[in-house]
Structure formats: structure tokens, C-alpha cells
Amino acid sequence: MAGSLIKVDEFTISSPVASVILGGGSSGSSGLNASIDSTYDVYMVKYNNAGTSTDATLINSRVTVSGTPDTTANYDGA
């Protein structure tokens, strides 16, 4: 359906972790084997109640292709 968002992957963190892989296929954190690829024009990542152990640490997002940073990715911090 045009204009709708479809959940393709989800991961709930219950204890501190260094990183999470969303949409990484069989290498993803969720075990759903979901891949973020060219199927859709837009993907959204949503954080709920996310925080860090220190105030000086930021939560960062990075788009990679097979583990290599994707320098052509467009980020929107809206």
C-alpha cells in the first residue's frame, strides 16, 4: 500500500550492548533474516527509551553494505 510503513525488522534490547544490526539478513541481531535493500525507497529506524551509560556518549546510526560504510546513504534526522 503506497504511503504506508511496513515493519521489516525489530530488536528489543534488555541489557547493555555495543551494537545492534537491523536488516542485516542472517547476520542481523533479531534473527528475522530481514534485509534492508532496494525493495523500498525509504527505511525508518525508531528508538524508544534509548540511552547510554554516560551523558557524554551519543547514540549513533550508520548505514553499511556488507559491513562497509555506505557513503551514498542519505540520512534524515527528522
All heavy atoms as a GROMACS GRO file, in nm:
protein
  548
    1MET      N    1   0.084  -0.117   0.000
    1MET     CA    2   0.000   0.000   0.000
    1MET      C    3   0.089   0.124   0.000
    1MET      O    4   0.176   0.138   0.086
    1MET     CB    5  -0.089  -0.001   0.124
    1MET     CG    6  -0.171   0.124   0.139
    1MET     SD    7  -0.267   0.132   0.292
    1MET     CE    8  -0.383   0.002   0.266
    2ALA      N    9   0.071   0.212  -0.094
    2ALA     CA   10   0.150   0.333  -0.105
    2ALA      C   11   0.133   0.421   0.018
    2ALA      O   12   0.023   0.437   0.069
    2ALA     CB   13   0.112   0.409  -0.230
    3GLY      N   14   0.242   0.479   0.064
    3GLY     CA   15   0.237   0.570   0.177
    3GLY      C   16   0.236   0.504   0.312
    3GLY      O   17   0.228   0.571   0.414
    4SER      N   18   0.245   0.374   0.319
    4SER     CA   19   0.244   0.302   0.446
    4SER      C   20   0.384   0.258   0.483
    4SER      O   21   0.466   0.230   0.397
    4SER     CB   22   0.154   0.178   0.437
    4SER     OG   23   0.022   0.214   0.413
    5LEU      N   24   0.409   0.251   0.613
    5LEU     CA   25   0.533   0.193   0.662
    5LEU      C   26   0.507   0.047   0.697
    5LEU      O   27   0.405   0.014   0.756
    5LEU     CB   28   0.584   0.268   0.784
    5LEU     CG   29   0.632   0.410   0.760
    5LEU    CD1   30   0.669   0.476   0.892
    5LEU    CD2   31   0.751   0.412   0.666
    6ILE      N   32   0.600  -0.039   0.660
    6ILE     CA   33   0.589  -0.182   0.687
    6ILE      C   34   0.708  -0.222   0.773
    6ILE      O   35   0.823  -0.195   0.736
    6ILE     CB   36   0.590  -0.263   0.555
    6ILE    CG1   37   0.472  -0.220   0.468
    6ILE    CG2   38   0.588  -0.412   0.584
    6ILE    CD1   39   0.484  -0.268   0.325
    7LYS      N   40   0.682  -0.284   0.890
    7LYS     CA   41   0.792  -0.326   0.976
    7LYS      C   42   0.866  -0.442   0.911
    7LYS      O   43   0.807  -0.545   0.879
    7LYS     CB   44   0.740  -0.369   1.113
    7LYS     CG   45   0.853  -0.402   1.210
    7LYS     CD   46   0.807  -0.465   1.339
    7LYS     CE   47   0.703  -0.387   1.410
    7LYS     NZ   48   0.667  -0.445   1.540
    8VAL      N   49   0.996  -0.424   0.888
    8VAL     CA   50   1.075  -0.532   0.827
    8VAL      C   51   1.169  -0.597   0.928
    8VAL      O   52   1.216  -0.709   0.905
    8VAL     CB   53   1.156  -0.483   0.705
    8VAL    CG1   54   1.063  -0.442   0.592
    8VAL    CG2   55   1.250  -0.370   0.741
    9ASP      N   56   1.197  -0.530   1.039
    9ASP     CA   57   1.285  -0.588   1.141
    9ASP      C   58   1.260  -0.518   1.274
    9ASP      O   59   1.212  -0.405   1.277
    9ASP     CB   60   1.432  -0.572   1.101
    9ASP     CG   61   1.524  -0.674   1.165
    9ASP    OD1   62   1.478  -0.753   1.251
    9ASP    OD2   63   1.643  -0.677   1.129
   10GLU      N   64   1.290  -0.586   1.382
   10GLU     CA   65   1.270  -0.531   1.516
   10GLU      C   66   1.364  -0.602   1.610
   10GLU      O   67   1.388  -0.723   1.597
   10GLU     CB   68   1.125  -0.555   1.558
   10GLU     CG   69   1.094  -0.512   1.699
   10GLU     CD   70   0.948  -0.539   1.737
   10GLU    OE1   71   0.895  -0.646   1.698
   10GLU    OE2   72   0.890  -0.454   1.802
   11PHE      N   73   1.417  -0.528   1.708
   11PHE     CA   74   1.504  -0.588   1.807
   11PHE      C   75   1.486  -0.514   1.939
   11PHE      O   76   1.493  -0.392   1.944
   11PHE     CB   77   1.651  -0.583   1.763
   11PHE     CG   78   1.743  -0.658   1.853
   11PHE    CD1   79   1.741  -0.797   1.857
   11PHE    CD2   80   1.830  -0.592   1.936
   11PHE    CE1   81   1.826  -0.867   1.940
   11PHE    CE2   82   1.916  -0.661   2.020
   11PHE     CZ   83   1.913  -0.799   2.022
   12THR      N   84   1.461  -0.588   2.046
   12THR     CA   85   1.445  -0.530   2.179
   12THR      C   86   1.571  -0.558   2.259
   12THR      O   87   1.616  -0.673   2.269
   12THR     CB   88   1.324  -0.592   2.251
   12THR    OG1   89   1.207  -0.566   2.172
   12THR    CG2   90   1.306  -0.533   2.390
   13ILE      N   91   1.628  -0.453   2.317
   13ILE     CA   92   1.750  -0.465   2.398
   13ILE      C   93   1.709  -0.467   2.544
   13ILE      O   94   1.640  -0.378   2.591
   13ILE     CB   95   1.844  -0.347   2.370
   13ILE    CG1   96   1.885  -0.347   2.223
   13ILE    CG2   97   1.967  -0.354   2.460
   13ILE    CD1   98   1.956  -0.222   2.180
   14SER      N   99   1.752  -0.570   2.616
   14SER     CA  100   1.717  -0.580   2.758
   14SER      C  101   1.838  -0.562   2.850
   14SER      O  102   1.822  -0.556   2.971
   14SER     CB  103   1.650  -0.714   2.785
   14SER     OG  104   1.734  -0.820   2.748
   15SER      N  105   1.958  -0.553   2.794
   15SER     CA  106   2.079  -0.528   2.871
   15SER      C  107   2.177  -0.454   2.780
   15SER      O  108   2.162  -0.456   2.657
   15SER     CB  109   2.139  -0.658   2.924
   15SER     OG  110   2.173  -0.744   2.817
   16PRO      N  111   2.278  -0.390   2.838
   16PRO     CA  112   2.371  -0.310   2.756
   16PRO      C  113   2.438  -0.391   2.645
   16PRO      O  114   2.479  -0.506   2.666
   16PRO     CB  115   2.475  -0.261   2.858
   16PRO     CG  116   2.404  -0.263   2.989
   16PRO     CD  117   2.311  -0.382   2.981
   17VAL      N  118   2.447  -0.330   2.527
   17VAL     CA  119   2.515  -0.391   2.412
   17VAL      C  120   2.599  -0.284   2.343
   17VAL      O  121   2.571  -0.165   2.354
   17VAL     CB  122   2.416  -0.451   2.311
   17VAL    CG1  123   2.339  -0.568   2.371
   17VAL    CG2  124   2.321  -0.347   2.258
   18ALA      N  125   2.701  -0.326   2.271
   18ALA     CA  126   2.786  -0.232   2.197
   18ALA      C  127   2.724  -0.194   2.064
   18ALA      O  128   2.743  -0.082   2.016
   18ALA     CB  129   2.924  -0.293   2.176
   19SER      N  130   2.650  -0.288   2.002
   19SER     CA  131   2.590  -0.258   1.873
   19SER      C  132   2.474  -0.351   1.845
   19SER      O  133   2.462  -0.457   1.905
   19SER     CB  134   2.694  -0.270   1.761
   19SER     OG  135   2.738  -0.404   1.750
   20VAL      N  136   2.390  -0.309   1.753
   20VAL     CA  137   2.275  -0.387   1.706
   20VAL      C  138   2.274  -0.377   1.554
   20VAL      O  139   2.296  -0.269   1.499
   20VAL     CB  140   2.142  -0.334   1.764
   20VAL    CG1  141   2.023  -0.402   1.700
   20VAL    CG2  142   2.139  -0.350   1.914
   21ILE      N  143   2.248  -0.487   1.487
   21ILE     CA  144   2.239  -0.487   1.342
   21ILE      C  145   2.093  -0.509   1.302
   21ILE      O  146   2.037  -0.614   1.330
   21ILE     CB  147   2.328  -0.596   1.280
   21ILE    CG1  148   2.474  -0.572   1.315
   21ILE    CG2  149   2.308  -0.600   1.128
   21ILE    CD1  150   2.566  -0.684   1.272
   22LEU      N  151   2.032  -0.406   1.240
   22LEU     CA  152   1.896  -0.418   1.190
   22LEU      C  153   1.901  -0.441   1.039
   22LEU      O  154   1.978  -0.377   0.968
   22LEU     CB  155   1.817  -0.290   1.217
   22LEU     CG  156   1.791  -0.257   1.363
   22LEU    CD1  157   1.724  -0.121   1.374
   22LEU    CD2  158   1.706  -0.364   1.427
   23GLY      N  159   1.818  -0.531   0.991
   23GLY     CA  160   1.810  -0.555   0.847
   23GLY      C  161   1.935  -0.616   0.789
   23GLY      O  162   1.965  -0.600   0.672
   24GLY      N  163   2.009  -0.690   0.869
   24GLY     CA  164   2.134  -0.749   0.823
   24GLY      C  165   2.120  -0.890   0.770
   24GLY      O  166   2.219  -0.963   0.761
   25GLY      N  167   1.998  -0.931   0.736
   25GLY     CA  168   1.977  -1.066   0.686
   25GLY      C  169   2.014  -1.167   0.793
   25GLY      O  170   1.982  -1.150   0.910
   26SER      N  171   2.083  -1.272   0.756
   26SER     CA  172   2.120  -1.377   0.851
   26SER      C  173   2.221  -1.328   0.954
   26SER      O  174   2.242  -1.393   1.056
   26SER     CB  175   2.173  -1.499   0.777
   26SER     OG  176   2.288  -1.465   0.703
   27SER      N  177   2.284  -1.213   0.932
   27SER     CA  178   2.380  -1.156   1.027
   27SER      C  179   2.314  -1.056   1.121
   27SER      O  180   2.380  -0.997   1.205
   27SER     CB  181   2.494  -1.085   0.952
   27SER     OG  182   2.564  -1.176   0.872
   28GLY      N  183   2.184  -1.034   1.108
   28GLY     CA  184   2.113  -0.936   1.189
   28GLY      C  185   2.095  -0.980   1.333
   28GLY      O  186   2.102  -1.099   1.366
   29SER      N  187   2.071  -0.884   1.421
   29SER     CA  188   2.055  -0.911   1.564
   29SER      C  189   1.923  -0.978   1.596
   29SER      O  190   1.913  -1.051   1.694
   29SER     CB  191   2.066  -0.780   1.642
   29SER     OG  192   2.193  -0.723   1.626
   30SER      N  193   1.819  -0.956   1.517
   30SER     CA  194   1.686  -1.003   1.552
   30SER      C  195   1.660  -1.150   1.522
   30SER      O  196   1.573  -1.211   1.579
   30SER     CB  197   1.579  -0.920   1.480
   30SER     OG  198   1.580  -0.949   1.341
   31GLY      N  199   1.732  -1.207   1.428
   31GLY     CA  200   1.705  -1.344   1.388
   31GLY      C  201   1.590  -1.358   1.291
   31GLY      O  202   1.550  -1.468   1.255
   32LEU      N  203   1.534  -1.244   1.244
   32LEU     CA  204   1.422  -1.250   1.149
   32LEU      C  205   1.469  -1.270   1.006
   32LEU      O  206   1.389  -1.292   0.917
   32LEU     CB  207   1.339  -1.120   1.156
   32LEU     CG  208   1.262  -1.096   1.285
   32LEU    CD1  209   1.191  -0.961   1.279
   32LEU    CD2  210   1.162  -1.207   1.308
   33ASN      N  211   1.599  -1.261   0.983
   33ASN     CA  212   1.658  -1.276   0.850
   33ASN      C  213   1.604  -1.171   0.753
   33ASN      O  214   1.591  -1.194   0.634
   33ASN     CB  215   1.637  -1.417   0.795
   33ASN     CG  216   1.738  -1.453   0.688
   33ASN    OD1  217   1.844  -1.392   0.678
   33ASN    ND2  218   1.705  -1.550   0.607
   34ALA      N  219   1.569  -1.053   0.807
   34ALA     CA  220   1.519  -0.943   0.724
   34ALA      C  221   1.636  -0.865   0.667
   34ALA      O  222   1.737  -0.845   0.733
   34ALA     CB  223   1.433  -0.849   0.810
   35SER      N  224   1.622  -0.824   0.542
   35SER     CA  225   1.729  -0.748   0.477
   35SER      C  226   1.678  -0.609   0.438
   35SER      O  227   1.567  -0.595   0.388
   35SER     CB  228   1.776  -0.818   0.351
   35SER     OG  229   1.840  -0.939   0.384
   36ILE      N  230   1.761  -0.510   0.463
   36ILE     CA  231   1.734  -0.376   0.414
   36ILE      C  232   1.809  -0.364   0.283
   36ILE      O  233   1.931  -0.374   0.278
   36ILE     CB  234   1.778  -0.268   0.515
   36ILE    CG1  235   1.691  -0.277   0.639
   36ILE    CG2  236   1.772  -0.130   0.452
   36ILE    CD1  237   1.727  -0.180   0.748
   37ASP      N  238   1.733  -0.348   0.175
   37ASP     CA  239   1.791  -0.345   0.041
   37ASP      C  240   1.714  -0.245  -0.044
   37ASP      O  241   1.651  -0.155   0.010
   37ASP     CB  242   1.791  -0.485  -0.021
   37ASP     CG  243   1.653  -0.549  -0.019
   37ASP    OD1  244   1.552  -0.476  -0.014
   37ASP    OD2  245   1.645  -0.673  -0.024
   38SER      N  246   1.714  -0.258  -0.172
   38SER     CA  247   1.646  -0.162  -0.259
   38SER      C  248   1.497  -0.192  -0.278
   38SER      O  249   1.432  -0.130  -0.361
   38SER     CB  250   1.716  -0.159  -0.395
   38SER     OG  251   1.708  -0.287  -0.456
   39THR      N  252   1.440  -0.283  -0.197
   39THR     CA  253   1.298  -0.316  -0.207
   39THR      C  254   1.212  -0.192  -0.185
   39THR      O  255   1.113  -0.170  -0.254
   39THR     CB  256   1.260  -0.425  -0.106
   39THR    OG1  257   1.340  -0.541  -0.131
   39THR    CG2  258   1.113  -0.461  -0.115
   40TYR      N  259   1.248  -0.110  -0.086
   40TYR     CA  260   1.174   0.011  -0.054
   40TYR      C  261   1.263   0.133  -0.073
   40TYR      O  262   1.385   0.125  -0.060
   40TYR     CB  263   1.123   0.007   0.092
   40TYR     CG  264   1.038  -0.113   0.121
   40TYR    CD1  265   1.087  -0.221   0.193
   40TYR    CD2  266   0.907  -0.120   0.074
   40TYR    CE1  267   1.008  -0.333   0.218
   40TYR    CE2  268   0.828  -0.231   0.100
   40TYR     CZ  269   0.879  -0.337   0.172
   40TYR     OH  270   0.801  -0.447   0.196
   41ASP      N  271   1.201   0.247  -0.103
   41ASP     CA  272   1.277   0.371  -0.122
   41ASP      C  273   1.323   0.432   0.010
   41ASP      O  274   1.425   0.500   0.015
   41ASP     CB  275   1.192   0.476  -0.195
   41ASP     CG  276   1.162   0.435  -0.338
   41ASP    OD1  277   1.241   0.361  -0.398
   41ASP    OD2  278   1.058   0.478  -0.390
   42VAL      N  279   1.246   0.410   0.117
   42VAL     CA  280   1.273   0.473   0.246
   42VAL      C  281   1.266   0.368   0.356
   42VAL      O  282   1.176   0.285   0.358
   42VAL     CB  283   1.170   0.585   0.275
   42VAL    CG1  284   1.189   0.642   0.414
   42VAL    CG2  285   1.178   0.693   0.170
   43TYR      N  286   1.361   0.374   0.448
   43TYR     CA  287   1.358   0.291   0.569
   43TYR      C  288   1.367   0.383   0.688
   43TYR      O  289   1.436   0.484   0.686
   43TYR     CB  290   1.476   0.192   0.572
   43TYR     CG  291   1.460   0.079   0.473
   43TYR    CD1  292   1.507   0.089   0.343
   43TYR    CD2  293   1.397  -0.037   0.511
   43TYR    CE1  294   1.492  -0.015   0.253
   43TYR    CE2  295   1.381  -0.142   0.422
   43TYR     CZ  296   1.429  -0.131   0.293
   43TYR     OH  297   1.414  -0.233   0.204
   44MET      N  298   1.295   0.351   0.796
   44MET     CA  299   1.295   0.432   0.916
   44MET      C  300   1.342   0.346   1.033
   44MET      O  301   1.301   0.231   1.047
   44MET     CB  302   1.153   0.482   0.947
   44MET     CG  303   1.147   0.567   1.072
   44MET     SD  304   0.979   0.622   1.110
   44MET     CE  305   0.924   0.488   1.214
   45VAL      N  306   1.428   0.403   1.116
   45VAL     CA  307   1.471   0.337   1.240
   45VAL      C  308   1.417   0.420   1.355
   45VAL      O  309   1.434   0.542   1.359
   45VAL     CB  310   1.625   0.327   1.248
   45VAL    CG1  311   1.667   0.268   1.382
   45VAL    CG2  312   1.680   0.244   1.134
   46LYS      N  313   1.349   0.354   1.447
   46LYS     CA  314   1.287   0.423   1.560
   46LYS      C  315   1.346   0.370   1.689
   46LYS      O  316   1.355   0.249   1.708
   46LYS     CB  317   1.136   0.400   1.558
   46LYS     CG  318   1.062   0.467   1.671
   46LYS     CD  319   0.913   0.442   1.660
   46LYS     CE  320   0.838   0.503   1.775
   46LYS     NZ  321   0.694   0.477   1.766
   47TYR      N  322   1.387   0.460   1.778
   47TYR     CA  323   1.439   0.424   1.910
   47TYR      C  324   1.335   0.460   2.014
   47TYR      O  325   1.280   0.570   2.010
   47TYR     CB  326   1.566   0.503   1.943
   47TYR     CG  327   1.677   0.492   1.843
   47TYR    CD1  328   1.688   0.585   1.740
   47TYR    CD2  329   1.773   0.393   1.852
   47TYR    CE1  330   1.790   0.578   1.648
   47TYR    CE2  331   1.877   0.386   1.761
   47TYR     CZ  332   1.885   0.479   1.660
   47TYR     OH  333   1.988   0.473   1.570
   48ASN      N  334   1.309   0.372   2.109
   48ASN     CA  335   1.222   0.402   2.222
   48ASN      C  336   1.301   0.384   2.350
   48ASN      O  337   1.364   0.280   2.370
   48ASN     CB  338   1.100   0.308   2.225
   48ASN     CG  339   1.000   0.342   2.119
   48ASN    OD1  340   0.978   0.458   2.089
   48ASN    ND2  341   0.940   0.240   2.060
   49ASN      N  342   1.296   0.483   2.438
   49ASN     CA  343   1.362   0.476   2.569
   49ASN      C  344   1.509   0.435   2.556
   49ASN      O  345   1.559   0.356   2.635
   49ASN     CB  346   1.288   0.380   2.662
   49ASN     CG  347   1.147   0.424   2.688
   49ASN    OD1  348   1.122   0.543   2.706
   49ASN    ND2  349   1.053   0.332   2.687
   50ALA      N  350   1.576   0.488   2.456
   50ALA     CA  351   1.717   0.456   2.435
   50ALA      C  352   1.804   0.553   2.513
   50ALA      O  353   1.775   0.672   2.520
   50ALA     CB  354   1.751   0.462   2.287
   51GLY      N  355   1.909   0.502   2.571
   51GLY     CA  356   2.001   0.587   2.646
   51GLY      C  357   2.138   0.524   2.653
   51GLY      O  358   2.160   0.413   2.602
   52THR      N  359   2.230   0.595   2.713
   52THR     CA  360   2.366   0.546   2.727
   52THR      C  361   2.404   0.544   2.874
   52THR      O  362   2.335   0.600   2.957
   52THR     CB  363   2.464   0.636   2.650
   52THR    OG1  364   2.461   0.767   2.708
   52THR    CG2  365   2.428   0.644   2.503
   53SER      N  366   2.515   0.480   2.903
   53SER     CA  367   2.558   0.470   3.042
   53SER      C  368   2.621   0.599   3.092
   53SER      O  369   2.635   0.619   3.212
   53SER     CB  370   2.656   0.353   3.059
   53SER     OG  371   2.768   0.372   2.974
   54THR      N  372   2.662   0.688   3.001
   54THR     CA  373   2.716   0.818   3.040
   54THR      C  374   2.651   0.927   2.957
   54THR      O  375   2.613   0.904   2.842
   54THR     CB  376   2.870   0.824   3.019
   54THR    OG1  377   2.896   0.812   2.879
   54THR    CG2  378   2.941   0.714   3.094
   55ASP      N  379   2.640   1.045   3.013
   55ASP     CA  380   2.578   1.156   2.941
   55ASP      C  381   2.661   1.202   2.822
   55ASP      O  382   2.609   1.262   2.730
   55ASP     CB  383   2.556   1.274   3.035
   55ASP     CG  384   2.448   1.244   3.138
   55ASP    OD1  385   2.364   1.156   3.111
   55ASP    OD2  386   2.449   1.306   3.245
   56ALA      N  387   2.791   1.175   2.824
   56ALA     CA  388   2.879   1.223   2.717
   56ALA      C  389   2.875   1.134   2.593
   56ALA      O  390   2.929   1.169   2.489
   56ALA     CB  391   3.022   1.232   2.768
   57THR      N  392   2.812   1.018   2.603
   57THR     CA  393   2.809   0.925   2.491
   57THR      C  394   2.683   0.945   2.409
   57THR      O  395   2.574   0.956   2.464
   57THR     CB  396   2.812   0.779   2.544
   57THR    OG1  397   2.926   0.764   2.628
   57THR    CG2  398   2.822   0.681   2.430
   58LEU      N  399   2.697   0.951   2.278
   58LEU     CA  400   2.584   0.967   2.189
   58LEU      C  401   2.546   0.833   2.127
   58LEU      O  402   2.631   0.745   2.110
   58LEU     CB  403   2.618   1.065   2.077
   58LEU     CG  404   2.653   1.207   2.121
   58LEU    CD1  405   2.697   1.287   2.000
   58LEU    CD2  406   2.536   1.273   2.190
   59ILE      N  407   2.420   0.819   2.090
   59ILE     CA  408   2.376   0.702   2.015
   59ILE      C  409   2.393   0.735   1.867
   59ILE      O  410   2.340   0.836   1.820
   59ILE     CB  411   2.230   0.667   2.047
   59ILE    CG1  412   2.218   0.628   2.193
   59ILE    CG2  413   2.181   0.556   1.956
   59ILE    CD1  414   2.076   0.605   2.239
   60ASN      N  415   2.469   0.657   1.796
   60ASN     CA  416   2.497   0.682   1.655
   60ASN      C  417   2.435   0.574   1.568
   60ASN      O  418   2.422   0.459   1.608
   60ASN     CB  419   2.647   0.686   1.629
   60ASN     CG  420   2.713   0.803   1.695
   60ASN    OD1  421   2.668   0.915   1.681
   60ASN    ND2  422   2.820   0.778   1.769
   61SER      N  423   2.399   0.613   1.446
   61SER     CA  424   2.349   0.519   1.346
   61SER      C  425   2.443   0.524   1.227
   61SER      O  426   2.497   0.630   1.193
   61SER     CB  427   2.208   0.557   1.300
   61SER     OG  428   2.119   0.550   1.407
   62ARG      N  429   2.460   0.410   1.163
   62ARG     CA  430   2.547   0.404   1.046
   62ARG      C  431   2.487   0.306   0.947
   62ARG      O  432   2.442   0.198   0.984
   62ARG     CB  433   2.686   0.358   1.088
   62ARG     CG  434   2.782   0.342   0.974
   62ARG     CD  435   2.920   0.311   1.021
   62ARG     NE  436   2.927   0.177   1.076
   62ARG     CZ  437   3.039   0.111   1.096
   62ARG    NH1  438   3.154   0.169   1.070
   62ARG    NH2  439   3.038  -0.009   1.146
   63VAL      N  440   2.485   0.344   0.820
   63VAL     CA  441   2.437   0.255   0.714
   63VAL      C  442   2.559   0.189   0.652
   63VAL      O  443   2.655   0.256   0.614
   63VAL     CB  444   2.358   0.334   0.608
   63VAL    CG1  445   2.319   0.244   0.492
   63VAL    CG2  446   2.234   0.397   0.670
   64THR      N  447   2.553   0.057   0.645
   64THR     CA  448   2.663  -0.018   0.583
   64THR      C  449   2.609  -0.111   0.476
   64THR      O  450   2.491  -0.146   0.475
   64THR     CB  451   2.740  -0.102   0.686
   64THR    OG1  452   2.654  -0.200   0.741
   64THR    CG2  453   2.798  -0.016   0.798
   65VAL      N  454   2.695  -0.150   0.387
   65VAL     CA  455   2.665  -0.252   0.286
   65VAL      C  456   2.766  -0.362   0.308
   65VAL      O  457   2.886  -0.341   0.290
   65VAL     CB  458   2.674  -0.195   0.143
   65VAL    CG1  459   2.651  -0.305   0.041
   65VAL    CG2  460   2.575  -0.082   0.123
   66SER      N  461   2.719  -0.477   0.352
   66SER     CA  462   2.806  -0.590   0.384
   66SER      C  463   2.916  -0.550   0.483
   66SER      O  464   3.030  -0.593   0.472
   66SER     CB  465   2.868  -0.649   0.258
   66SER     OG  466   2.768  -0.698   0.172
   67GLY      N  467   2.880  -0.464   0.580
   67GLY     CA  468   2.974  -0.425   0.684
   67GLY      C  469   3.062  -0.307   0.650
   67GLY      O  470   3.136  -0.258   0.734
   68THR      N  471   3.056  -0.257   0.527
   68THR     CA  472   3.135  -0.142   0.485
   68THR      C  473   3.045  -0.019   0.483
   68THR      O  474   2.935  -0.024   0.429
   68THR     CB  475   3.193  -0.166   0.343
   68THR    OG1  476   3.273  -0.284   0.346
   68THR    CG2  477   3.278  -0.048   0.298
   69PRO      N  478   3.091   0.094   0.542
   69PRO     CA  479   3.007   0.214   0.542
   69PRO      C  480   2.959   0.252   0.401
   69PRO      O  481   3.036   0.247   0.306
   69PRO     CB  482   3.100   0.322   0.598
   69PRO     CG  483   3.195   0.244   0.683
   69PRO     CD  484   3.217   0.114   0.611
   70ASP      N  485   2.830   0.286   0.391
   70ASP     CA  486   2.771   0.325   0.264
   70ASP      C  487   2.777   0.478   0.255
   70ASP      O  488   2.696   0.547   0.315
   70ASP     CB  489   2.628   0.277   0.254
   70ASP     CG  490   2.561   0.308   0.122
   70ASP    OD1  491   2.625   0.375   0.038
   70ASP    OD2  492   2.447   0.267   0.101
   71THR      N  493   2.874   0.528   0.180
   71THR     CA  494   2.892   0.672   0.171
   71THR      C  495   2.788   0.739   0.083
   71THR      O  496   2.781   0.862   0.078
   71THR     CB  497   3.032   0.705   0.117
   71THR    OG1  498   3.048   0.643  -0.011
   71THR    CG2  499   3.141   0.655   0.212
   72THR      N  500   2.704   0.662   0.014
   72THR     CA  501   2.599   0.721  -0.069
   72THR      C  502   2.465   0.726   0.004
   72THR      O  503   2.368   0.776  -0.050
   72THR     CB  504   2.580   0.641  -0.200
   72THR    OG1  505   2.532   0.509  -0.168
   72THR    CG2  506   2.710   0.632  -0.278
   73ALA      N  507   2.459   0.676   0.130
   73ALA     CA  508   2.334   0.674   0.206
   73ALA      C  509   2.293   0.816   0.244
   73ALA      O  510   2.377   0.900   0.275
   73ALA     CB  511   2.350   0.590   0.331
   74ASN      N  512   2.165   0.842   0.241
   74ASN     CA  513   2.109   0.971   0.280
   74ASN      C  514   2.047   0.957   0.419
   74ASN      O  515   1.959   0.873   0.438
   74ASN     CB  516   2.003   1.019   0.181
   74ASN     CG  517   2.062   1.052   0.047
   74ASN    OD1  518   2.165   1.115   0.039
   74ASN    ND2  519   1.999   1.006  -0.059
   75TYR      N  520   2.091   1.037   0.513
   75TYR     CA  521   2.038   1.033   0.649
   75TYR      C  522   1.946   1.152   0.669
   75TYR      O  523   1.974   1.263   0.627
   75TYR     CB  524   2.152   1.042   0.752
   75TYR     CG  525   2.247   0.927   0.749
   75TYR    CD1  526   2.356   0.924   0.663
   75TYR    CD2  527   2.227   0.818   0.833
   75TYR    CE1  528   2.445   0.818   0.663
   75TYR    CE2  529   2.315   0.711   0.833
   75TYR     CZ  530   2.423   0.712   0.749
   75TYR     OH  531   2.509   0.607   0.749
   76ASP      N  532   1.836   1.130   0.739
   76ASP     CA  533   1.744   1.237   0.774
   76ASP      C  534   1.718   1.225   0.923
   76ASP      O  535   1.660   1.126   0.968
   76ASP     CB  536   1.614   1.226   0.695
   76ASP     CG  537   1.520   1.341   0.722
   76ASP    OD1  538   1.552   1.427   0.807
   76ASP    OD2  539   1.414   1.346   0.658
   77GLY      N  540   1.759   1.322   1.000
   77GLY     CA  541   1.744   1.316   1.144
   77GLY      C  542   1.612   1.369   1.194
   77GLY      O  543   1.601   1.408   1.309
   78ALA      N  544   1.510   1.373   1.111
   78ALA     CA  545   1.380   1.427   1.149
   78ALA      C  546   1.317   1.349   1.261
   78ALA      O  547   1.336   1.234   1.281
   78ALA     CB  548   1.286   1.428   1.029
   0.00000   0.00000   0.00000
